[in-house]
Amino acid sequence: MYTNHIEMLEVAPRDGLQNEQVLIPTDQKLALIGRAIAAGARRIEVTSFVNPRAVPQMADADAVAAGLPQRDDVTYIGLVMNQRGAERALATGRIDQLGAVSVSTDTFAIANQNQTSQGSVDAAKAIILAAQAAGATGQVTIAAAFGCPFEGEVAEARVLAMAAALAEAGPFEIGLADTIGVANPAHVASLVGKVRDLIAPIPVRVHFHNTRGTGLANVWAAITAGARTVDASIGGLGGCPFAPGASGNVATEDVVYMLERAGVATGLKLAALVDASHWLGTIMGRTLPGMVARAPVFPKLS
């Protein structure tokens, strides 16, 4: 039942960079955002407004927000974990949408944001309402929806209960994140389908890590089950500092190649994404995990 168009949400400037030990200058973060826009990205997670002691890479969140290009056709998203972060993001006047995070297990929620799983649901609902009150929008991601680095398997019933509670706040969308890359396509299809039916008409977004090589298969399973937006990171960069073993996101260029070849429009330009991936690799000083940027061009241009 997949659609012929999928929205892509570019997360390289935040999720892609947050786990990197080498601090990337603000101007290069803004250059990455500019390249994403040039490639067609119209929703971009640009930074996170969190304690810089916890995530040093995001210490320049206010400077990044101040430097964002003025674009009426681009939604800039700031990740926030609490009311203080929400207030900081909204005060910039440049963030269009707040992204909140709820975590499926207590152990991971405490490690990630120093609160219980239920506490993370309550905090996310408050963030969504704060965004709406300020004339912005708020969305939420359920982290570790397919498995937890500390507690292992996560029951679908837990994720469904969280989604139902979060839907009460009227979020722009609810995302399901495979934070540590343990999902498989059958599980993805099952959970996405159930959440889709439960929260309709609120859309479902998905966020996959390619830790065990199942990322692209999971993307396909998700969109066939009714997901409408896919998170991805240029070059496949990414990870979570609070989730042991978490590695890169699905690469934007890999997802776009797969979907466009299958007749699913993304609105993104593959050649520009590949160029951006190569550029980002030079900034990071290594070859990035994405596959398409390392492969010969296909089909070849005449």
CORRA-V465030 format. One record per backbone hydrogen bond with DSSP energy under -1.0 kcal/mol. NH is the residue of the N-H (numbers start at 1). CO is the residue of the C=O. If there is no record, write none. Layout:
# CORRA-V465030
nh=NH co=CO
nh=NH co=CO
This chain:
# CORRA-V465030
nh=6 co=265
nh=7 co=228
nh=9 co=230
nh=10 co=43
nh=11 co=232
nh=16 co=11
nh=18 co=14
nh=20 co=17
nh=29 co=25
nh=30 co=26
nh=31 co=27
nh=32 co=28
nh=33 co=29
nh=34 co=30
nh=35 co=31
nh=36 co=32
nh=37 co=33
nh=38 co=34
nh=39 co=35
nh=40 co=37
nh=41 co=36
nh=44 co=75
nh=45 co=10
nh=46 co=44
nh=46 co=77
nh=49 co=79
nh=50 co=48
nh=54 co=51
nh=55 co=51
nh=58 co=55
nh=59 co=56
nh=61 co=58
nh=64 co=60
nh=65 co=61
nh=66 co=62
nh=67 co=63
nh=68 co=65
nh=75 co=42
nh=77 co=44
nh=78 co=97
nh=79 co=47
nh=80 co=99
nh=86 co=82
nh=87 co=83
nh=88 co=84
nh=89 co=85
nh=90 co=86
nh=91 co=87
nh=93 co=90
nh=96 co=76
nh=97 co=76
nh=98 co=137
nh=99 co=78
nh=100 co=139
nh=102 co=141
nh=104 co=143
nh=109 co=105
nh=110 co=106
nh=111 co=107
nh=112 co=108
nh=113 co=109
nh=114 co=110
nh=120 co=116
nh=121 co=117
nh=122 co=118
nh=123 co=119
nh=124 co=120
nh=125 co=121
nh=126 co=122
nh=127 co=123
nh=128 co=124
nh=129 co=125
nh=130 co=126
nh=131 co=127
nh=132 co=128
nh=133 co=129
nh=134 co=130
nh=135 co=132
nh=136 co=131
nh=137 co=96
nh=139 co=98
nh=140 co=173
nh=141 co=100
nh=142 co=175
nh=143 co=102
nh=145 co=177
nh=148 co=152
nh=152 co=148
nh=159 co=155
nh=160 co=156
nh=161 co=157
nh=162 co=158
nh=163 co=159
nh=164 co=160
nh=165 co=161
nh=166 co=162
nh=167 co=163
nh=169 co=166
nh=170 co=167
nh=172 co=138
nh=174 co=203
nh=175 co=140
nh=176 co=205
nh=177 co=142
nh=178 co=207
nh=179 co=177
nh=181 co=178
nh=188 co=184
nh=189 co=185
nh=190 co=186
nh=191 co=187
nh=192 co=188
nh=193 co=189
nh=194 co=190
nh=195 co=191
nh=196 co=192
nh=197 co=193
nh=198 co=194
nh=199 co=195
nh=200 co=196
nh=202 co=199
nh=205 co=174
nh=206 co=229
nh=207 co=176
nh=210 co=248
nh=213 co=210
nh=218 co=214
nh=219 co=215
nh=220 co=216
nh=221 co=217
nh=222 co=218
nh=223 co=219
nh=224 co=220
nh=225 co=221
nh=227 co=222
nh=228 co=204
nh=229 co=204
nh=230 co=7
nh=231 co=206
nh=232 co=9
nh=233 co=250
nh=236 co=233
nh=237 co=234
nh=239 co=15
nh=243 co=240
nh=246 co=243
nh=250 co=208
nh=252 co=233
nh=255 co=251
nh=256 co=252
nh=257 co=253
nh=258 co=254
nh=259 co=255
nh=260 co=256
nh=261 co=257
nh=262 co=258
nh=263 co=260
nh=264 co=259
nh=265 co=4
nh=269 co=39
nh=273 co=269
nh=274 co=270
nh=275 co=271
nh=276 co=272
nh=277 co=273
nh=278 co=274
nh=279 co=275
nh=280 co=276
nh=281 co=277
nh=282 co=278
nh=283 co=279
nh=284 co=280
nh=285 co=281
nh=286 co=281
nh=290 co=235
nh=294 co=291
nh=295 co=292
